[in-house]
Amino acid sequence: MKIHYPLATCLLVIVTKIASAAPVVLHIDNTHSSIQFSVPFMAISEVTGRFERFCGTFVVDDANTSASRVELFIDASSINTGLKIRDRDLVEKYLETKTHPIIYFKSKSVRLTKPKQFEVVGDLRLHGVSKELRIILNTIGDIINSDKARELGFKLQPLALNRTDYGILEGSMGSSSVGDTLTVSAIIRVRDVMPYRNDLDVRYPEKNAATSIPFKGSFHGKSGAHVTLIHDQGNYFLAFSDEEWSWFAQAKIVGPNLFKLLSFSDLVELKPGTIIFTRSGEQPEVMASEETK
């Protein structure tokens, strides 16, 4: 059977594009995603909550799904059950966030089980304990937005976690008040942020520079912005909030006491007692440590 030349050319172009498609790094959009949970209470009800701050990356390889990767970081102190006294108890006694500030998931394998459904196997580190976890992600949508950047939406198939497996024993030990099994669900939007970074990665490549000032603490600026810096096992994060907006982002070292955010076009420079926070397209803001207030 002969194939008409234009059709053959078209098929060749499609096959070539698929075969040569490079993996794309997509970042979690914290502001349009959610991670929530429920836990039994007193054997007659449930307490529901969510984590307000998280970030991470999905490396999507359409040509070779097994080469795809998932990495997720959750600020454990951002737990929100709608009651401050309960949240404080969870942060201090259950999650012990001063010692274990970040909940971390890193994939070991990604497999397409059926159209628009992925099985991801990886390690979840919670409360300082790492255990293998299998999750199912269902694709909600896959688009190219008006800026020609790719975006995907995923819905996590609800999964059950036993907190005692991760050494969170507070309120367990036979107590009937707080259940041991959490049901976790999530909706995650990921997107290609490269079109918005204004060549930041070219101007500030990652470096193995020394940091002589600790990357931690809370800072405030005259504009009302508040920033918290978190360092956990070699990973750096910045939580930002003001009167209108809040987000959480991973940071990488680009110079002595200088960091860039991975999902925004912003820089953070550490100084004794202050940080200089430069948002893309805006003047740098000097923010004072909460300890100096």
N, C-alpha and C positions, 0 to 999 in steps of 0.2 A: 504494500500500500504506500502510495506516495503522499508526502505531506507538503502542502503548499508552502513555498519558501518564507513568506512573511510569518505564517503560523509557526514554522520551525524556528525562526529567529526569535519570536516572542517566547516560545517555550524554553529556548536556550537561555535567554536573558533571565527568565524567572528561576530556572534551576541554578544558574550561576549566582544569582542574588541570595538564594536560600543557602547554597553551599558556602558562600563567602561571608554570610552575615556575621558580623562581629558581635560578641556578647555586649549587652548594654547594661550599665549600672544605674539602677533606679533607686531613689531615696524615698523613705517613708515620709509622707506628709502628715506630721503629727496633728495639724489643725483640722484635717478632714478624715481622720481615722479614729477608731475607738477600740479599747481593750477593756472588757468588763468581766465580772465574775459574780457568782452567787455561792453562799455557804449556808448550810442548815443552822438554825438557831433554836435551842430549847426543844428540839424535836417536833415543833409545831409551826415553825415559820422559816423564813430565809432572810438573810441580809444580803443585799446587792451592793456592788461598788464598782469602781473603775480606777484605772491608772491614768492620770492626766498627762504625764510626760514620758515619751518614749521616742526612739529613733532607730534607724537601721537601714540596711540596703538589701535589695533583691538584685542579684546578677542574673539576668535572663539571657539564656543562650538558646535561641529558637532552633538552631541547626543541630544542637546536641544537648538535649534537656538534662542529661546526667552531669553536664558541666555547669549547670546553674547552681547558685548558692543563695543562702538566706542568712542574714545576721540581724539580730534584734537586741536592743538595749532598752531596759525600762528603769526609770528612776523610782526605786522602791518607796521613797518617801512621798511620792505623789499620789499615794492611795487615797481614795475619796469615797466614803460610804454615806456622806451627807450628815455626819455627826462628828464634830471636831474632837470631842473627848474620846470617842471610839477610835477615830483615826490616829490620835496620839498614842493610844494604847497599842494599836496594831504596828505602828512605826517603831515604838520603843521596845515593846515586849515580845511581839511576834516576829516581825521582820528584822528587828535589830539593825536598822539602817546605818547607824554610825559605824558598824563593823562591816556590813554587807550592803553598800549603797545601791548597787546595780544588780538587776535580774537580767541574765544574759542567755540568749539562745543562739547557737551556731550550728548550721546544718552540716551533715556529713554526706548526705545523698539526697537527690531530688529526682523523682520519677513521675512521668505522666501516666496515670493509671487509667484515665479515660478522657475524652475531649473536655477541656476546660477544668480538669481536676488533677491536682498534684499531691503526691505523697512526699512529705519531707521528713527525714529522720535526722535527728541531731541531738546535741547535748544541751540540756537546760541547767544552768547554774542558778540556784535559788537558795538564799540564806547560807551561802558558802558551800553548798553540796551540789555536785554535778551528777545528773542521771540522764540516760538516753531517753528521748521522747519522740514519738511518732505523731505527726499532725497531718491533717488533710486540709488543703486550701482549694476552694472553688473559685474560679475566675468569674467575676461579675461583669467586667468589661475590659476592652483593650482598644485604645484609641490613639490617634495622633492629634494633638491639640492645635490651636490656632498659631502657636509659636513653633510648630513642627517638632514638638517634643513628645515622646511617647509616654503614655500613662496607662496604668493598669489598676484594677480594683479586685481585691480578694476578700472572700469571706471564710473565716476559720470555722470548720466543722466543730461544734462544741466538744470539748474534751474534759476529762476528769483528772484532777491532780490530788494526791493525798499529801497534805502538808507535813505529816509526820515522817514521810520518806525523805524530806529535806531538813529534818532536824528541828522543825517548828513545833515544839511540844507544849508551848504555853496554852493552857485551857483544854488540853487533851487529857491523857492519863485517866480515862474513864469518866471524865466530866461530860455531862449531857448538854451543857450550855452552848458551846461552839463546836460545830461539826468539823471533822477532819478532812472531808472531801470537798474540794472546790470545783465548780463547773465553770470553765473559762470559754468565752467566745470573743470574737474580734471581727472588725471590718477594717481593712487596710488599703489605703490609697498610696501607690508608689508612682514616682515620676522621674523623668530625666531632667536633672537640674542644670545640665551644662549650658543650655542657651541663656541662663540667667546669671551665670557666674562671672561674666565680663572678663574672661581670660585670667581669672584669679589663679588657676592652677599653673598657668604658664609663668605668671609673675611671682608666684610663691610656691615653688615645688616643696614637697615634704623633705625634711632634713633630720638628721640624728643630732640635733643641737642640744646642748645642756640647758636645763631649766634650774636656775639658782633660786627662784622664788616659788614656793609651793603653789600648785594649781588647785586651790580649794578656797572656800569661804563665800560669803555673801557681800554684794556691793550694791550701792545705790547711786543714782545720778540726779541732777537737778531737774531733769525732764520728767521725773517720776518713774523712770525705768529701774527695774531691779534685776540683778543678775546673780546667779549662783553657779560657782565653779565646782565640778566634781571630778576627782581622779580615782580610778578604781582599776587596779591590776594592769597598769600600762595604758589604759584607755582614758581619754579626756572628754568631758562633756560640759555644755553650757546650757543652763535653764534661764530663759528670758521672760519677763513679764512687765507690762505697763498697764495703763488704765484701759487699753483697748485690745491688747493682744498678748498671747503667751505661746511659747514653743520650747522645744528641747532639741539640741543638736550635738553631734559628735565633732570634736576638734582634733586637728593634727598639728604637730610641731613644724614650723617653717623657718625658725630662727631662734636665737637665744631669747627665751621668755616670750616668744611670739607664736601665735596659733591662728590657723584659719578654720572656719567652720565648713563642714563638708556639704551641707545642704543649703547654704546661703552664701552670698558673696560678701562675707564679713570677716574682720580681723579682730583679735583680742591680744593686747600686749600687757604683760604683767609688769607692775612697778611696785616698789615698797609701799604697802598700805593702800594702793589704788590699782585700777586697771584702766586701760584706754580701749574703749569699745568703738569700733568704726563700722557703722552700717553702710551698706552699699549706697553710693550716691549722696551720703550725708557727711556732715562735719564730725570729726572724732569727738567722743564724749568721755571725759575723765570721770570715773566713778569711784567713790570712796568706800573703803571696807566698812562693813557694819560694826566691826570692832572699834573703829575710830569715832563712831557717832557719840 
